[in-house]
Amino acid sequence: MDSLDPVSSCLFKYKRINFLVKDKLRPADLEALQHFEIHPTDIFLITYPKSGTVWMQQILAQIMDAAHPDWAEDATNRSIVPWLEGRTIDNPFKERPDPRIFRSHLPPNMLPLGVKDKQIKVVYVWRNPKDVLVSFYHFAHSWVLLDAPQSFEDFFQQFLDGDVYMGSWFDHVKDYQKARDQLNIHFVQYENMLKDFRGEVVKLCAFLGKDLTDEVIDHVVETSTFKSMKTNPKANYKDLVETDHYKKETMRKGKAGDWRNFFTVAQNEHFDNVFKEKMGNLPLTCIWEIKE
Ligand code: A3P
C-alpha cells in the first residue's frame, strides 16, 4: 500500500478518516482540495455515508432546477451535484455554471478553506446511526471499492470503532455540530424528512433563499419520494449497477427503524452505551424509528 496508513485491505487512514485504497484519491489530493476555488454562490451538501445523500441530491437538483437552464434534460443528479472527493465516477473539476452544487463526506477540517471563508451555504444531512449502520452494512456488500463484511457482528463492531469508510459516525456528527458557528450550515434530519417532508423542503428553501411557489414545492416533494426516485434513472444510481460499480441497487428501504430487524437486544444495549459515552451531552435528539 506504498506509504499509506492501512486500516484494512480496502481502506487507508489519513487525518483520522478512512479513505478508499481502490479509489484514486490520495493524501496529496486531499491537501489540494483545501485550495479548491469556492464561488460565493456554491452550495455544499455534506453527509456521513448512508445518511440520505442521494435523497438530498435529488431535492437540491429539483430546487435549483429553474436556476439552471444549462442542465441537460437527461443529466443525472450525480453530474449535477458532483462528489468533490470522488475520483472514480464523477469529475468535480469540470467547468460548471453558477450556482454550483457539490456533495462531500469530508469532515469540516478537510473542506476547501473557501467554504468557511466565503460562508457559502452548507446543507448537512444526518440520520440516526443505528439505521446508518444497517444501510452501510448492505452498501458494503454492494460497492466494489469496499470489502464485504464477514458478518453483521463484525461490521457492527467496525462501525462503533470507526473502522469503516470515512471513519467514525460519532466524530463526523460531533465535528459538524461543533463547527455550526463557523459555517453557514443548515442541519436536516433524515427522519424529519420522513415525518414532514414538505415542511423540511420549505425550511431548506428558506435557507437557500429560494422563494418557490407552492406548486413548485409540491413538484420537488413528489419527485423526491422514495417511490418516485426508485424508478427515476436520473436519481436512483441504477447506472452504477449496470456499469458494475455497485452489485445491488442503493434505494433499499428508505425507512426509520430498520435496525430493529438486525440488532440483537445485547447489540442494542451496547450501542446505546457507546452512543452515550461518545456523544456526551451534545444537544442531539436522534429519531430511532417511525412507526407506520
Ligand atoms: P436504506 O439503505 O436504509 O434504505 P446515501 O444516499 O447517503 O448513501 O443514503 C442511502 C440511504 O438513503 C438508503 O437507506 C436509501 O434507501 C435512502 N434513501 C434514498 N432516497 C430516499 C428517499 N427518497 N426517501 C427515503 N430514503 C431514501
py3Dmol code that shows the C-alpha trace and the ligand (Angstrom):
import py3Dmol

protein = """\
ATOM      1  CA  MET A   1       0.000   0.000   0.000  1.00  0.00           C
ATOM      2  CA  ASP A   2       3.002   2.305  -0.614  1.00  0.00           C
ATOM      3  CA  SER A   3       3.257   4.853   2.177  1.00  0.00           C
ATOM      4  CA  LEU A   4      -0.452   4.800   3.004  1.00  0.00           C
ATOM      5  CA  ASP A   5      -1.514   4.046   6.560  1.00  0.00           C
ATOM      6  CA  PRO A   6      -3.599   0.861   6.148  1.00  0.00           C
ATOM      7  CA  VAL A   7      -6.791   0.211   8.131  1.00  0.00           C
ATOM      8  CA  SER A   8      -7.858  -2.842   6.131  1.00  0.00           C
ATOM      9  CA  SER A   9      -7.249  -4.161   2.627  1.00  0.00           C
ATOM     10  CA  CYS A  10      -9.700  -1.605   1.203  1.00  0.00           C
ATOM     11  CA  LEU A  11      -9.126   1.416   3.481  1.00  0.00           C
ATOM     12  CA  PHE A  12      -6.283   3.713   4.469  1.00  0.00           C
ATOM     13  CA  LYS A  13      -6.304   6.334   7.200  1.00  0.00           C
ATOM     14  CA  TYR A  14      -5.498   9.984   6.687  1.00  0.00           C
ATOM     15  CA  LYS A  15      -6.086  12.502   9.494  1.00  0.00           C
ATOM     16  CA  ARG A  16      -8.488  10.185  11.388  1.00  0.00           C
ATOM     17  CA  ILE A  17     -10.559   9.463   8.268  1.00  0.00           C
ATOM     18  CA  ASN A  18     -10.598   6.209   6.285  1.00  0.00           C
ATOM     19  CA  PHE A  19     -10.367   6.562   2.518  1.00  0.00           C
ATOM     20  CA  LEU A  20     -10.542   4.020  -0.281  1.00  0.00           C
ATOM     21  CA  VAL A  21      -7.425   2.212  -1.403  1.00  0.00           C
ATOM     22  CA  LYS A  22      -9.033   1.367  -4.746  1.00  0.00           C
ATOM     23  CA  ASP A  23     -10.085   4.966  -5.461  1.00  0.00           C
ATOM     24  CA  LYS A  24      -7.512   7.345  -6.905  1.00  0.00           C
ATOM     25  CA  LEU A  25      -7.861   9.894  -4.094  1.00  0.00           C
ATOM     26  CA  ARG A  26      -4.620  10.223  -2.124  1.00  0.00           C
ATOM     27  CA  PRO A  27      -3.419  12.467   0.758  1.00  0.00           C
ATOM     28  CA  ALA A  28      -1.886  14.946  -1.711  1.00  0.00           C
ATOM     29  CA  ASP A  29      -5.271  15.270  -3.462  1.00  0.00           C
ATOM     30  CA  LEU A  30      -6.940  15.889  -0.109  1.00  0.00           C
ATOM     31  CA  GLU A  31      -4.432  18.626   0.673  1.00  0.00           C
ATOM     32  CA  ALA A  32      -5.019  20.150  -2.775  1.00  0.00           C
ATOM     33  CA  LEU A  33      -8.775  20.121  -2.186  1.00  0.00           C
ATOM     34  CA  GLN A  34      -8.308  22.624   0.632  1.00  0.00           C
ATOM     35  CA  HIS A  35      -7.458  25.135  -2.074  1.00  0.00           C
ATOM     36  CA  PHE A  36     -10.312  24.184  -4.402  1.00  0.00           C
ATOM     37  CA  GLU A  37     -11.719  27.512  -5.561  1.00  0.00           C
ATOM     38  CA  ILE A  38     -15.072  28.237  -3.997  1.00  0.00           C
ATOM     39  CA  HIS A  39     -17.572  30.604  -5.604  1.00  0.00           C
ATOM     40  CA  PRO A  40     -19.761  32.686  -3.264  1.00  0.00           C
ATOM     41  CA  THR A  41     -22.926  31.062  -4.661  1.00  0.00           C
ATOM     42  CA  ASP A  42     -21.700  27.462  -4.253  1.00  0.00           C
ATOM     43  CA  ILE A  43     -23.837  25.075  -2.218  1.00  0.00           C
ATOM     44  CA  PHE A  44     -22.298  22.132  -0.375  1.00  0.00           C
ATOM     45  CA  LEU A  45     -24.255  19.015   0.566  1.00  0.00           C
ATOM     46  CA  ILE A  46     -22.385  17.193   3.325  1.00  0.00           C
ATOM     47  CA  THR A  47     -23.179  13.839   4.879  1.00  0.00           C
ATOM     48  CA  TYR A  48     -21.673  10.884   6.624  1.00  0.00           C
ATOM     49  CA  PRO A  49     -22.241   7.934   4.221  1.00  0.00           C
ATOM     50  CA  LYS A  50     -25.711   6.350   4.128  1.00  0.00           C
ATOM     51  CA  SER A  51     -27.426   9.312   5.757  1.00  0.00           C
ATOM     52  CA  GLY A  52     -29.555  10.454   2.822  1.00  0.00           C
ATOM     53  CA  THR A  53     -27.004  11.936   0.422  1.00  0.00           C
ATOM     54  CA  VAL A  54     -28.689  10.760  -2.766  1.00  0.00           C
ATOM     55  CA  TRP A  55     -32.080  11.853  -1.460  1.00  0.00           C
ATOM     56  CA  MET A  56     -30.831  15.385  -0.754  1.00  0.00           C
ATOM     57  CA  GLN A  57     -29.005  15.416  -4.091  1.00  0.00           C
ATOM     58  CA  GLN A  58     -32.366  14.905  -5.778  1.00  0.00           C
ATOM     59  CA  ILE A  59     -34.064  17.581  -3.628  1.00  0.00           C
ATOM     60  CA  LEU A  60     -31.355  20.167  -4.300  1.00  0.00           C
ATOM     61  CA  ALA A  61     -31.338  19.387  -8.013  1.00  0.00           C
ATOM     62  CA  GLN A  62     -35.105  19.978  -8.104  1.00  0.00           C
ATOM     63  CA  ILE A  63     -34.980  23.164  -6.014  1.00  0.00           C
ATOM     64  CA  MET A  64     -32.204  24.628  -8.165  1.00  0.00           C
ATOM     65  CA  ASP A  65     -33.625  23.426 -11.468  1.00  0.00           C
ATOM     66  CA  ALA A  66     -35.152  26.754 -12.559  1.00  0.00           C
ATOM     67  CA  ALA A  67     -31.805  28.498 -11.956  1.00  0.00           C
ATOM     68  CA  HIS A  68     -30.171  26.096 -14.404  1.00  0.00           C
ATOM     69  CA  PRO A  69     -31.471  26.180 -17.977  1.00  0.00           C
ATOM     70  CA  ASP A  70     -27.993  24.801 -18.821  1.00  0.00           C
ATOM     71  CA  TRP A  71     -28.768  21.378 -17.280  1.00  0.00           C
ATOM     72  CA  ALA A  72     -29.448  18.759 -19.950  1.00  0.00           C
ATOM     73  CA  GLU A  73     -32.849  17.077 -19.840  1.00  0.00           C
ATOM     74  CA  ASP A  74     -31.277  13.674 -19.149  1.00  0.00           C
ATOM     75  CA  ALA A  75     -28.472  14.834 -16.788  1.00  0.00           C
ATOM     76  CA  THR A  76     -28.167  12.559 -13.766  1.00  0.00           C
ATOM     77  CA  ASN A  77     -28.110  14.003 -10.260  1.00  0.00           C
ATOM     78  CA  ARG A  78     -24.562  12.744  -9.946  1.00  0.00           C
ATOM     79  CA  SER A  79     -23.409  15.010 -12.755  1.00  0.00           C
ATOM     80  CA  ILE A  80     -25.458  17.940 -11.430  1.00  0.00           C
ATOM     81  CA  VAL A  81     -24.231  17.512  -7.841  1.00  0.00           C
ATOM     82  CA  PRO A  82     -20.747  16.023  -8.271  1.00  0.00           C
ATOM     83  CA  TRP A  83     -18.855  14.380  -5.468  1.00  0.00           C
ATOM     84  CA  LEU A  84     -15.955  16.634  -4.549  1.00  0.00           C
ATOM     85  CA  GLU A  85     -13.578  13.916  -3.376  1.00  0.00           C
ATOM     86  CA  GLY A  86     -14.784  11.194  -5.752  1.00  0.00           C
ATOM     87  CA  ARG A  87     -12.275  10.131  -8.348  1.00  0.00           C
ATOM     88  CA  THR A  88     -13.725   7.002  -9.936  1.00  0.00           C
ATOM     89  CA  ILE A  89     -17.122   8.184 -11.144  1.00  0.00           C
ATOM     90  CA  ASP A  90     -17.585  11.960 -11.169  1.00  0.00           C
ATOM     91  CA  ASN A  91     -15.440  14.759 -12.420  1.00  0.00           C
ATOM     92  CA  PRO A  92     -15.905  17.527  -9.860  1.00  0.00           C
ATOM     93  CA  PHE A  93     -13.436  19.786 -11.670  1.00  0.00           C
ATOM     94  CA  LYS A  94     -15.441  20.148 -14.874  1.00  0.00           C
ATOM     95  CA  GLU A  95     -16.455  23.760 -15.582  1.00  0.00           C
ATOM     96  CA  ARG A  96     -19.961  24.328 -14.257  1.00  0.00           C
ATOM     97  CA  PRO A  97     -22.150  27.410 -14.348  1.00  0.00           C
ATOM     98  CA  ASP A  98     -23.058  29.094 -11.050  1.00  0.00           C
ATOM     99  CA  PRO A  99     -24.733  28.381  -8.756  1.00  0.00           C
ATOM    100  CA  ARG A 100     -22.760  25.142  -8.420  1.00  0.00           C
ATOM    101  CA  ILE A 101     -23.681  22.322  -6.049  1.00  0.00           C
ATOM    102  CA  PHE A 102     -21.182  19.816  -4.657  1.00  0.00           C
ATOM    103  CA  ARG A 103     -21.539  16.929  -2.301  1.00  0.00           C
ATOM    104  CA  SER A 104     -18.905  15.680   0.098  1.00  0.00           C
ATOM    105  CA  HIS A 105     -18.350  13.310   3.003  1.00  0.00           C
ATOM    106  CA  LEU A 106     -15.311  15.229   4.274  1.00  0.00           C
ATOM    107  CA  PRO A 107     -15.130  16.432   7.894  1.00  0.00           C
ATOM    108  CA  PRO A 108     -15.021  20.222   8.484  1.00  0.00           C
ATOM    109  CA  ASN A 109     -11.224  20.386   8.798  1.00  0.00           C
ATOM    110  CA  MET A 110     -10.730  18.873   5.322  1.00  0.00           C
ATOM    111  CA  LEU A 111     -13.216  21.029   3.418  1.00  0.00           C
ATOM    112  CA  PRO A 112     -11.958  23.618   0.937  1.00  0.00           C
ATOM    113  CA  LEU A 113     -10.986  26.663   3.014  1.00  0.00           C
ATOM    114  CA  GLY A 114     -13.357  28.837   0.990  1.00  0.00           C
ATOM    115  CA  VAL A 115     -16.378  27.011   2.409  1.00  0.00           C
ATOM    116  CA  LYS A 116     -15.780  28.786   5.706  1.00  0.00           C
ATOM    117  CA  ASP A 117     -14.017  31.907   4.420  1.00  0.00           C
ATOM    118  CA  LYS A 118     -16.784  32.720   1.925  1.00  0.00           C
ATOM    119  CA  GLN A 119     -19.564  31.483   4.236  1.00  0.00           C
ATOM    120  CA  ILE A 120     -21.171  29.553   1.426  1.00  0.00           C
ATOM    121  CA  LYS A 121     -24.332  27.578   2.139  1.00  0.00           C
ATOM    122  CA  VAL A 122     -23.792  24.111   3.599  1.00  0.00           C
ATOM    123  CA  VAL A 123     -26.593  21.563   3.963  1.00  0.00           C
ATOM    124  CA  TYR A 124     -25.718  18.799   6.432  1.00  0.00           C
ATOM    125  CA  VAL A 125     -27.994  15.756   6.437  1.00  0.00           C
ATOM    126  CA  TRP A 126     -27.727  13.345   9.348  1.00  0.00           C
ATOM    127  CA  ARG A 127     -29.565  10.184  10.268  1.00  0.00           C
ATOM    128  CA  ASN A 128     -29.869   8.002  13.345  1.00  0.00           C
ATOM    129  CA  PRO A 129     -26.665   5.954  13.481  1.00  0.00           C
ATOM    130  CA  LYS A 130     -28.361   2.584  14.012  1.00  0.00           C
ATOM    131  CA  ASP A 131     -30.048   2.864  10.624  1.00  0.00           C
ATOM    132  CA  VAL A 132     -26.866   4.305   9.120  1.00  0.00           C
ATOM    133  CA  LEU A 133     -25.037   1.192  10.337  1.00  0.00           C
ATOM    134  CA  VAL A 134     -27.582  -1.173   8.764  1.00  0.00           C
ATOM    135  CA  SER A 135     -27.688   0.752   5.491  1.00  0.00           C
ATOM    136  CA  PHE A 136     -23.872   0.837   5.447  1.00  0.00           C
ATOM    137  CA  TYR A 137     -23.681  -2.916   6.084  1.00  0.00           C
ATOM    138  CA  HIS A 138     -25.762  -3.554   2.963  1.00  0.00           C
ATOM    139  CA  PHE A 139     -23.854  -0.979   0.966  1.00  0.00           C
ATOM    140  CA  ALA A 140     -20.551  -2.663   1.894  1.00  0.00           C
ATOM    141  CA  HIS A 141     -21.882  -5.749   0.122  1.00  0.00           C
ATOM    142  CA  SER A 142     -22.684  -3.659  -2.914  1.00  0.00           C
ATOM    143  CA  TRP A 143     -19.903  -1.142  -3.597  1.00  0.00           C
ATOM    144  CA  VAL A 144     -16.990  -2.822  -5.337  1.00  0.00           C
ATOM    145  CA  LEU A 145     -14.489  -0.468  -3.669  1.00  0.00           C
ATOM    146  CA  LEU A 146     -15.343  -1.900  -0.245  1.00  0.00           C
ATOM    147  CA  ASP A 147     -14.710  -5.365   1.184  1.00  0.00           C
ATOM    148  CA  ALA A 148     -17.934  -7.193   2.006  1.00  0.00           C
ATOM    149  CA  PRO A 149     -18.116  -7.634   5.806  1.00  0.00           C
ATOM    150  CA  GLN A 150     -17.549 -11.148   7.173  1.00  0.00           C
ATOM    151  CA  SER A 151     -20.691 -10.882   9.290  1.00  0.00           C
ATOM    152  CA  PHE A 152     -23.130  -8.323  10.700  1.00  0.00           C
ATOM    153  CA  GLU A 153     -21.428  -8.743  14.080  1.00  0.00           C
ATOM    154  CA  ASP A 154     -18.046  -7.821  12.603  1.00  0.00           C
ATOM    155  CA  PHE A 155     -19.405  -4.804  10.805  1.00  0.00           C
ATOM    156  CA  PHE A 156     -21.284  -3.686  13.939  1.00  0.00           C
ATOM    157  CA  GLN A 157     -18.009  -3.508  15.863  1.00  0.00           C
ATOM    158  CA  GLN A 158     -16.120  -1.868  12.991  1.00  0.00           C
ATOM    159  CA  PHE A 159     -18.782   0.837  12.812  1.00  0.00           C
ATOM    160  CA  LEU A 160     -18.568   1.526  16.549  1.00  0.00           C
ATOM    161  CA  ASP A 161     -14.772   1.646  16.330  1.00  0.00           C
ATOM    162  CA  GLY A 162     -14.849   3.966  13.299  1.00  0.00           C
ATOM    163  CA  ASP A 163     -13.006   1.351  11.241  1.00  0.00           C
ATOM    164  CA  VAL A 164     -15.268   1.851   8.237  1.00  0.00           C
ATOM    165  CA  TYR A 165     -15.107   4.040   5.161  1.00  0.00           C
ATOM    166  CA  MET A 166     -14.973   7.735   6.272  1.00  0.00           C
ATOM    167  CA  GLY A 167     -14.241   6.788   9.870  1.00  0.00           C
ATOM    168  CA  SER A 168     -16.434   7.390  12.877  1.00  0.00           C
ATOM    169  CA  TRP A 169     -20.072   8.481  12.549  1.00  0.00           C
ATOM    170  CA  PHE A 170     -19.777   9.907  16.058  1.00  0.00           C
ATOM    171  CA  ASP A 171     -16.810  12.133  15.147  1.00  0.00           C
ATOM    172  CA  HIS A 172     -18.392  13.287  11.886  1.00  0.00           C
ATOM    173  CA  VAL A 173     -21.632  14.402  13.505  1.00  0.00           C
ATOM    174  CA  LYS A 174     -19.855  15.900  16.531  1.00  0.00           C
ATOM    175  CA  ASP A 175     -17.377  17.812  14.373  1.00  0.00           C
ATOM    176  CA  TYR A 176     -20.185  19.411  12.357  1.00  0.00           C
ATOM    177  CA  GLN A 177     -22.126  20.258  15.500  1.00  0.00           C
ATOM    178  CA  LYS A 178     -19.036  21.943  16.885  1.00  0.00           C
ATOM    179  CA  ALA A 179     -18.461  23.784  13.592  1.00  0.00           C
ATOM    180  CA  ARG A 180     -22.008  25.158  13.442  1.00  0.00           C
ATOM    181  CA  ASP A 181     -20.965  28.664  14.468  1.00  0.00           C
ATOM    182  CA  GLN A 182     -18.131  28.817  11.965  1.00  0.00           C
ATOM    183  CA  LEU A 183     -20.015  27.562   8.922  1.00  0.00           C
ATOM    184  CA  ASN A 184     -23.180  28.812   7.251  1.00  0.00           C
ATOM    185  CA  ILE A 185     -24.833  25.468   7.875  1.00  0.00           C
ATOM    186  CA  HIS A 186     -28.381  24.102   7.784  1.00  0.00           C
ATOM    187  CA  PHE A 187     -28.929  20.763   9.556  1.00  0.00           C
ATOM    188  CA  VAL A 188     -31.518  18.378   8.173  1.00  0.00           C
ATOM    189  CA  GLN A 189     -32.510  15.212   9.987  1.00  0.00           C
ATOM    190  CA  TYR A 190     -33.295  12.320   7.634  1.00  0.00           C
ATOM    191  CA  GLU A 191     -36.149  11.158   9.850  1.00  0.00           C
ATOM    192  CA  ASN A 192     -37.693  14.620   9.930  1.00  0.00           C
ATOM    193  CA  MET A 193     -37.897  14.430   6.146  1.00  0.00           C
ATOM    194  CA  LEU A 194     -39.749  11.142   6.532  1.00  0.00           C
ATOM    195  CA  LYS A 195     -42.109  12.723   9.071  1.00  0.00           C
ATOM    196  CA  ASP A 196     -42.817  16.063   7.409  1.00  0.00           C
ATOM    197  CA  PHE A 197     -41.182  16.114   4.006  1.00  0.00           C
ATOM    198  CA  ARG A 198     -42.876  19.258   2.699  1.00  0.00           C
ATOM    199  CA  GLY A 199     -42.113  21.164   5.902  1.00  0.00           C
ATOM    200  CA  GLU A 200     -38.413  20.279   5.627  1.00  0.00           C
ATOM    201  CA  VAL A 201     -38.299  21.302   1.952  1.00  0.00           C
ATOM    202  CA  VAL A 202     -39.877  24.667   2.842  1.00  0.00           C
ATOM    203  CA  LYS A 203     -37.251  25.232   5.581  1.00  0.00           C
ATOM    204  CA  LEU A 204     -34.490  24.250   3.178  1.00  0.00           C
ATOM    205  CA  CYS A 205     -35.764  26.682   0.531  1.00  0.00           C
ATOM    206  CA  ALA A 206     -35.769  29.470   3.133  1.00  0.00           C
ATOM    207  CA  PHE A 207     -32.139  28.669   3.976  1.00  0.00           C
ATOM    208  CA  LEU A 208     -31.175  28.615   0.300  1.00  0.00           C
ATOM    209  CA  GLY A 209     -33.020  31.876  -0.327  1.00  0.00           C
ATOM    210  CA  LYS A 210     -35.277  30.207  -2.907  1.00  0.00           C
ATOM    211  CA  ASP A 211     -38.758  31.642  -2.946  1.00  0.00           C
ATOM    212  CA  LEU A 212     -40.594  28.861  -4.774  1.00  0.00           C
ATOM    213  CA  THR A 213     -44.323  28.736  -5.465  1.00  0.00           C
ATOM    214  CA  ASP A 214     -46.463  26.133  -3.690  1.00  0.00           C
ATOM    215  CA  GLU A 215     -46.787  24.335  -6.992  1.00  0.00           C
ATOM    216  CA  VAL A 216     -43.023  24.043  -7.475  1.00  0.00           C
ATOM    217  CA  ILE A 217     -42.562  22.888  -3.877  1.00  0.00           C
ATOM    218  CA  ASP A 218     -45.210  20.213  -4.455  1.00  0.00           C
ATOM    219  CA  HIS A 219     -43.283  19.130  -7.529  1.00  0.00           C
ATOM    220  CA  VAL A 220     -39.999  18.927  -5.571  1.00  0.00           C
ATOM    221  CA  VAL A 221     -41.713  16.756  -2.963  1.00  0.00           C
ATOM    222  CA  GLU A 222     -43.483  14.480  -5.455  1.00  0.00           C
ATOM    223  CA  THR A 223     -40.370  13.812  -7.500  1.00  0.00           C
ATOM    224  CA  SER A 224     -38.231  13.143  -4.432  1.00  0.00           C
ATOM    225  CA  THR A 225     -40.240  10.478  -2.642  1.00  0.00           C
ATOM    226  CA  PHE A 226     -38.589   7.074  -2.273  1.00  0.00           C
ATOM    227  CA  LYS A 227     -41.105   5.551  -4.676  1.00  0.00           C
ATOM    228  CA  SER A 228     -40.607   8.157  -7.325  1.00  0.00           C
ATOM    229  CA  MET A 229     -36.792   8.184  -7.079  1.00  0.00           C
ATOM    230  CA  LYS A 230     -36.602   4.403  -7.227  1.00  0.00           C
ATOM    231  CA  THR A 231     -37.887   4.421 -10.800  1.00  0.00           C
ATOM    232  CA  ASN A 232     -36.083   7.565 -11.928  1.00  0.00           C
ATOM    233  CA  PRO A 233     -32.805   6.699 -13.704  1.00  0.00           C
ATOM    234  CA  LYS A 234     -31.509  10.257 -13.137  1.00  0.00           C
ATOM    235  CA  ALA A 235     -31.878   9.761  -9.374  1.00  0.00           C
ATOM    236  CA  ASN A 236     -31.594   6.074  -8.490  1.00  0.00           C
ATOM    237  CA  TYR A 237     -27.932   5.331  -9.404  1.00  0.00           C
ATOM    238  CA  LYS A 238     -29.010   2.200 -11.282  1.00  0.00           C
ATOM    239  CA  ASP A 239     -26.468   3.002 -13.992  1.00  0.00           C
ATOM    240  CA  LEU A 240     -23.775   2.219 -11.416  1.00  0.00           C
ATOM    241  CA  VAL A 241     -25.219  -1.275 -11.080  1.00  0.00           C
ATOM    242  CA  GLU A 242     -25.288  -1.621 -14.861  1.00  0.00           C
ATOM    243  CA  THR A 243     -21.642  -0.490 -15.095  1.00  0.00           C
ATOM    244  CA  ASP A 244     -20.535  -2.839 -12.285  1.00  0.00           C
ATOM    245  CA  HIS A 245     -19.631  -0.144  -9.756  1.00  0.00           C
ATOM    246  CA  TYR A 246     -22.399  -1.414  -7.470  1.00  0.00           C
ATOM    247  CA  LYS A 247     -23.585  -5.002  -7.112  1.00  0.00           C
ATOM    248  CA  LYS A 248     -27.036  -4.042  -5.796  1.00  0.00           C
ATOM    249  CA  GLU A 249     -29.306  -1.043  -6.041  1.00  0.00           C
ATOM    250  CA  THR A 250     -28.917   1.586  -3.319  1.00  0.00           C
ATOM    251  CA  MET A 251     -32.581   2.584  -2.985  1.00  0.00           C
ATOM    252  CA  ARG A 252     -33.072  -0.204  -0.438  1.00  0.00           C
ATOM    253  CA  LYS A 253     -35.820   0.567   2.120  1.00  0.00           C
ATOM    254  CA  GLY A 254     -35.715   4.259   2.982  1.00  0.00           C
ATOM    255  CA  LYS A 255     -37.212   3.828   6.463  1.00  0.00           C
ATOM    256  CA  ALA A 256     -36.505   4.758  10.082  1.00  0.00           C
ATOM    257  CA  GLY A 257     -36.135   1.825  12.457  1.00  0.00           C
ATOM    258  CA  ASP A 258     -34.913  -0.926  10.127  1.00  0.00           C
ATOM    259  CA  TRP A 259     -32.112  -1.562  12.657  1.00  0.00           C
ATOM    260  CA  ARG A 260     -34.700  -3.415  14.756  1.00  0.00           C
ATOM    261  CA  ASN A 261     -34.593  -6.166  12.122  1.00  0.00           C
ATOM    262  CA  PHE A 262     -30.823  -6.586  12.566  1.00  0.00           C
ATOM    263  CA  PHE A 263     -29.684  -5.657  16.088  1.00  0.00           C
ATOM    264  CA  THR A 264     -29.869  -8.195  18.896  1.00  0.00           C
ATOM    265  CA  VAL A 265     -31.013  -6.916  22.294  1.00  0.00           C
ATOM    266  CA  ALA A 266     -27.417  -7.116  23.534  1.00  0.00           C
ATOM    267  CA  GLN A 267     -26.099  -5.201  20.493  1.00  0.00           C
ATOM    268  CA  ASN A 268     -28.700  -2.521  21.027  1.00  0.00           C
ATOM    269  CA  GLU A 269     -27.718  -2.091  24.679  1.00  0.00           C
ATOM    270  CA  HIS A 270     -24.067  -1.961  23.733  1.00  0.00           C
ATOM    271  CA  PHE A 271     -24.783   0.605  21.015  1.00  0.00           C
ATOM    272  CA  ASP A 272     -26.745   2.801  23.434  1.00  0.00           C
ATOM    273  CA  ASN A 273     -23.870   2.754  25.920  1.00  0.00           C
ATOM    274  CA  VAL A 274     -21.310   3.676  23.275  1.00  0.00           C
ATOM    275  CA  PHE A 275     -23.625   6.397  21.963  1.00  0.00           C
ATOM    276  CA  LYS A 276     -23.972   7.915  25.438  1.00  0.00           C
ATOM    277  CA  GLU A 277     -20.256   7.743  26.067  1.00  0.00           C
ATOM    278  CA  LYS A 278     -19.254   9.221  22.696  1.00  0.00           C
ATOM    279  CA  MET A 279     -21.955  11.846  22.222  1.00  0.00           C
ATOM    280  CA  GLY A 280     -21.897  13.005  25.851  1.00  0.00           C
ATOM    281  CA  ASN A 281     -24.153  15.970  26.398  1.00  0.00           C
ATOM    282  CA  LEU A 282     -24.342  17.212  22.809  1.00  0.00           C
ATOM    283  CA  PRO A 283     -27.829  18.593  22.202  1.00  0.00           C
ATOM    284  CA  LEU A 284     -28.761  15.913  19.659  1.00  0.00           C
ATOM    285  CA  THR A 285     -32.025  14.033  19.596  1.00  0.00           C
ATOM    286  CA  CYS A 286     -31.992  11.018  17.336  1.00  0.00           C
ATOM    287  CA  ILE A 287     -35.266   9.719  15.974  1.00  0.00           C
ATOM    288  CA  TRP A 288     -34.700   5.984  16.274  1.00  0.00           C
ATOM    289  CA  GLU A 289     -37.818   4.824  14.474  1.00  0.00           C
ATOM    290  CA  ILE A 290     -41.039   5.977  12.930  1.00  0.00           C
ATOM    291  CA  LYS A 291     -43.970   3.659  13.392  1.00  0.00           C
ATOM    292  CA  GLU A 292     -46.000   3.168  10.225  1.00  0.00           C
TER     293      GLU A 292
END
"""
ligand_1 = """\
27
A3P
P -31.519 2.332 3.338
O -30.323 1.513 2.942
O -31.795 2.278 4.807
O -32.729 2.015 2.529
P -26.892 7.727 0.974
O -27.552 8.355 -0.195
O -26.289 8.724 1.921
O -25.959 6.663 0.564
O -28.043 7.035 1.862
C -28.704 5.899 1.370
C -29.955 5.679 2.169
O -30.923 6.700 1.853
C -30.608 4.337 1.814
O -31.194 3.858 3.035
C -31.654 4.767 0.808
O -32.704 3.847 0.636
C -32.127 6.069 1.454
N -32.892 6.940 0.529
C -32.561 7.324 -0.721
N -33.544 8.057 -1.260
C -34.532 8.143 -0.327
C -35.834 8.751 -0.296
N -36.319 9.421 -1.329
N -36.572 8.610 0.825
C -36.102 7.936 1.904
N -34.884 7.322 1.922
C -34.107 7.429 0.821
"""
view = py3Dmol.view(width=600, height=400)
view.addModel(protein, "pdb")
view.setStyle({"model": 0}, {"cartoon": {"style": "trace"}})
view.addModel(ligand_1, "xyz")
view.setStyle({"model": 1}, {"stick": {}})
view.zoomTo()
view.show()
